[in-house]
Amino acid sequence: METGETFASAVSKCGIFDGTFAALLTAGEKAGKTDSIMNLIADRYTEEVDNKIGSRLAIIEPTIVIIISIVIGIILLSIMMPLMNVLGA
């Protein structure tokens, strides 16, 4: 921007936003709505991150439940087996 470039072209040259968001920012800058366009871009990135986190959690949650169930089963068996031996003797 020190050389006289617009904000949108400087952002796209740095690779901060991809083509769609850079074009949206350029149009918003020409219309004088840079603030609202930046808010729109931030909202879209927030939705994208939330979707990615949600999909990862959907995979992790059942895995954690299975692991905890196995650990609890092992603990119960380690308690019940000696009791069965004591009661059987």
Summary of the structure (lengths in Angstrom):
residues: 89
radius of gyration: 28.0
end to end distance: 85.8
largest distance: 90.9
contacts: 192
relative contact order: 0.06
helix: 85%
strand: 0%
